[in-house]
Amino acid sequence: MNRPEAHQRLLDIAARADAEEGIRQGLDDVARGRTRPAREVFDQIRRKYDIPR
């Protein structure tokens, strides 16, 4: 494997690890009840930025 391929492989591994960590954190948030319904969040954003439905 040449250097550019090896470097790209490392970047791909790092990106996959970041994605997996993000998923793990999301699942942990759900398990601990640290989530809100999407409708509630979108309503809050609409109110904050005066966006009509």
N, C-alpha and C positions, 0 to 999 in steps of 0.2 A: 504494500500500500504506500503510495507516495505521500508527501507532506500535505498537499491540499486535501486529499481524500481523508487522511488521518485527522486533520483539523476539522473538516466538515463532520466527520463521525463524532468527534468530541462535542461539537456544537449541537448535533442532533441528540446525543445522550443527555446533555445539559437541559435542552428544551423539554425533552420527555420527562426528566426528573422534576422540572419546574411545574409542568402540567400535573404530574402525579401528586405533587405536594399541594397544589391548589385544590385538587379534588379531595385529598385527605382532609384539608382544612375545612372545606365546605361540608363534608360529611360529619366532621366533628361539630361544626356549628349547628347542623340539623339535630344531631344527637343531644346537644346541650340546650336546645331551644333558643338559639341565638339567630333566629330567622324571622322575617315578616312576610306576610302575603304580598305577592307582586302587585296586586290591585292597590293595596295600601301605600306601597312605595310610589307607584305611578301617580296616585292621587296627590300625594305630598309634593311630588315634583311639579305636577300641573299647577297646584296652588302657589308654590314658590315662584314659578316663572310665568304665572298668569296665562297658562295654556288651556284653551277651551277643550272640552271633551269632544 
